[in-house]
Amino acid sequence: MDSPSHSSVIIIGAGISGISAGKVLAENGIEDMLILEASDRIGGRIRKENFGGVSVELGAGWVAGVGGKEPNPVWELASQSGLRTCFSDYSNARYNIYDRSGKIFPSGVAADSYKKAVDSAIEKLRSLEANLDSEVTEQPRSPKTPIELAIDFILHDFRDGREVNGLSVKTEVEPISTYVDFGEREFLVADDRGYEHLLYKMAEDFLFTSEGKILDNRLKLNKVVRELQHSRNGVVVKTEDGCVYEANYVILSASIGVLQSDLISFRPPLPRWKTEAIEKCDVMIYTKIFLKFPCQFWPCGPGKEFFIYAHERRGYYTFWQHMENAYPGSNILVVTLTNGESKRVEAQSDEETLEEAMGVLRDMFGPNIPNATDIIVPRWWNNRFQRGSYSNYPIISDNQDVHYIKAPVGRIFFTGEHTSERFSGYVHGGYLAGIDTSKSLLEEMRKQKERKSESQTFLLEPLLALTGSLEAVPSLHKCDIPTQLYLSGKVGLQEAIL
Ligand SMILES: Cc1cc2nc3c(=O)[nH]c(=O)nc-3n(C[C@H](O)[C@H](O)[C@H](O)COP(=O)(O)OP(=O)(O)OC[C@H]3O[C@@H](n4cnc5c(N)ncnc54)[C@H](O)[C@@H]3O)c2cc1C
């Protein structure tokens, strides 16, 4: 068992946001920083698995947001570290929509259905934006045909209604110049070292020795944090294996799904403005099921990487991709399920899922195709260190909930993709959030030092210890905690100290 140790900062979670936060702290001279990670690896939702002789990405697979006016920092990291990627364009998928008898819908029918769905998505966004502050009443919808359901799935589940045909729905309603433009192109990671190679590259200077061994004073794996307790001058962190750590500050990078679960308890409990914002955020479940075959039986060639199965049940094994562009000759297919369908397959055996998937493939390609020889069904929902795949904020929102989810409570700072205003749900969202949170914390540490030197500590220290119990609504732009408390008017200085 570890003996109690004290650090300046403890970071909880070694996904992209935890690692990018740690890197900024290390670069700014915070030597005694410690990362506690619940699982036995770094990477979090960036996770590769060796499957059928190649490396497949069970979590993030695309470097998304490339080719715009500004460089996406994750794309830059990928380029610098020589990560092998291939351009991946799913906009042609609409020309490869199969019905249940294996016929491909004529391109005119598919293009029409697609255009109608895009127009209606844009119209809905415009009306949502116009009615941002008032209640929007949904028009009753007529029952949808299998092709409409399939297209609906691509627009709203597969890409969360964010992108349509290489064109962001959001940019249709909001001029692109109003926000950072990383672009709309996407590149599939096709590298045996996996997407996670980027994390190892980022971490090599501060979490590993030159021989590649983990620096145990910086990173501890298999440490499931169960309790965070504010103390007089910091935070006490308790892990499932009975270890206790102390730090002046904590950065918590656990996912929104974990924050919604009871994995971590807070003493005092988190204030209501925080818990309400956390509860409001939707969690998306996104499951990529990989299937290995003895030979290829699906069409390959330009425009054929993606294909769609139109079924009367929405999201039923709808979206398919072959891996021939990434790994020629690998004979691997991947099918994407989301939300309810993801939960359903997570609850059944892999054999049942394989049987269902084979039934769908036989509908599309005939009864004589070979059986898959292997399958992987990731279980992001049932993973208690994830509880879902990523945060799913409404596409039009005023960002207030993100601000509340991100705002520090006392000495606990929050990070992760779900705290990114613009890029939640993406790897670059997590990466940028980690940097942003660390910078806010460094600023707070600088101010704290100044306060100490101004000899105000006798009043401010007890205030900091009590912050977590208060219902003070955070200032949205600063993390000047004592000032927030003071200015909120919810509690008098005297009262707080008592
Ligand atoms: C299936 C799937 C597909 C995706 N596809 C893409 C894509 O193509 N492109 C893209 O840009 N993004 C994609 N994403 C999203 C992207 O993976 C995430 O946005 C990003 O990796 C999140 O990083 P993070 O650091 O915020 O969180 P995480 O990676 O979840 O890191 C948090 C870490 O905290 C740890 N943790 C949790 N609880 C505790 C605890 N109590 N104690 C200690 N440690 C704890 C977890 O084990 C985890 O390692 C996908 C995600 C999934 C799941």
The ligand as an ORCA input file, in Angstrom:
! r2SCAN-3c Opt
* xyz 0 1
  C     -16.260      4.892    -29.581
  C     -15.733      6.317    -29.599
  C     -15.444      6.904    -30.800
  C     -14.928      8.207    -30.834
  N     -14.552      8.730    -32.027
  C     -13.880      9.909    -32.064
  C     -13.251     10.332    -33.264
  O     -13.268      9.631    -34.278
  N     -12.596     11.524    -33.239
  C     -12.527     12.305    -32.117
  O     -11.936     13.387    -32.163
  N     -13.090     11.885    -30.951
  C     -13.737     10.701    -30.890
  N     -14.225     10.226    -29.711
  C     -14.173     11.084    -28.509
  C     -12.788     11.102    -27.866
  O     -12.308      9.791    -27.721
  C     -12.906     11.777    -26.508
  O     -13.488     13.060    -26.671
  C     -11.559     11.976    -25.797
  O     -10.709     10.870    -25.954
  C     -11.851     12.231    -24.324
  O     -10.664     12.457    -23.614
  P     -10.751     12.867    -22.086
  O      -9.374     13.034    -21.578
  O     -11.703     13.988    -21.914
  O     -11.456     11.631    -21.338
  P     -10.975     10.120    -21.164
  O     -10.218      9.662    -22.329
  O     -12.181      9.352    -20.781
  O      -9.984     10.198    -19.922
  C     -10.449     10.175    -18.601
  C      -9.645      9.150    -17.825
  O     -10.107      9.191    -16.460
  C     -10.052      7.881    -15.941
  N     -10.946      7.833    -14.783
  C     -12.299      7.874    -14.769
  N     -12.753      7.801    -13.492
  C     -11.653      7.723    -12.703
  C     -11.479      7.601    -11.289
  N     -12.514      7.559    -10.463
  N     -10.216      7.530    -10.805
  C      -9.143      7.591    -11.641
  N      -9.256      7.699    -12.987
  C     -10.500      7.756    -13.502
  C     -10.505      7.009    -17.102
  O     -10.082      5.667    -16.934
  C      -9.846      7.711    -18.290
  O      -8.587      7.142    -18.580
  C     -14.735      8.923    -29.623
  C     -15.029      8.311    -28.407
  C     -15.503      7.008    -28.384
  C     -15.749      6.339    -27.062
*
